[in-house]
Amino acid sequence: MDKTDIAHLEVLSFAKLASKDQTELNKLLDACRKQGFFYLDLAGSNVSHGLHQRLKALSLMKDWFDRPNEEKMKLHKDSVTNGYKPPGTLSGVVKHMKDGFENIKLPRDNFLGTGDSLPEVFKNDKEVFRDDLEISHGVTLTILSCLSDLLQPPVRLEDYHQENMSSQSTMMYFRYAKQCADKSSGVGHNMHTDLGTLTLLYCEQWGLQVYAQATNSWKYVQPRPGLYVVNVGDALRFLSGNDLLSALHRVVPVPGHESEYRYSTAYFLRPGNETEFRTSENTVVSALNWHDQKYNVFKAAHVEQEKNTILTGGIGAF
């Protein structure tokens, strides 16, 4: 792959961010303003074991994805934050085609005792999934604390994510279909901005692309084993008064890798459901309402998606 096709993202040390190292804080703010994406290294921090737990959870989920479809469909729910989603249910990265991924979702509220009961797949290894989720939650809150120190907003950003607030914060485990045969089952993950606050992603395979506005082009995010990828979501962009960038991204099949399943896992930090902000459509909505609006657009046909800028975070139709 040509180097010009790859996004050049900053690598940040979580240990330095947690200790409020000023140089690292400045790099964080610059990355969130200019690209909306950066790599995060947990090495040397008090949660350096978090990567081990993430990999262990992902390994368990790889085995689960290999189960028969009829077994997986027992966990299918009409929910965007809980249960199993089969491939081909949302609009995909190719116009007039559906998506090419399946996932299973674990809402954080379930572990806090305020949501539905846990699916069996998570009960069997509950501590592994709990550790993965809670470490991820703590990491994203620490990043928010750093951004609050830098931006000095009227309300600290982490205060919109208090423990007593019900939210749509969710851990998701993904498997993308092989593309070596026909693409009738769907392709990739349609371009979008994330709806929440921060996303903490881990993936060791190619496929993720971020849109570079400066060059009007798509750039691959190089998978770097041992490093997370963090990106800003819409809610953080809106809560920062549009100071921070919620970057457009997508997942596409990669030439030479069509015969592989692609696995990834992401923690989506989202504000308390009643948090209010002004959106890219210039309307004031609650975090829960924005969540529901965005997912309704995700499910719509491409021609409907192009009627507004909800999916693309205000960037507009392509």
Secondary structure, DSSP 4 states (H G I P E B T S, - for coil): --GGGB----EEEHHHHHTT-HHHHHHHHHHHHHTSEEEEE-TTSTTTTHHHHHHHHHHHHHHHHTS-HHHHGGGB-S-SSSEEE-SSSSB-SSTTSB--EEEEEEEHHHHTTSSPPPPHHHHTTHHHHHHHHHHHHHHHHHHHHHHHHHH--SS-GGGGG-TTS-B--EEEEEEEPP-SS--TT--SEEEE--SSSEEEEE-SSS-EEEEETTTTEEEE----TT-EEEEE-HHHHHHTTT-S----EEE---TT-TTS-EEEEEEEE--BTT-EEE-TTS-EEEHHHHHHHHHHHHHS-HHHHTTSSTTTTTS---
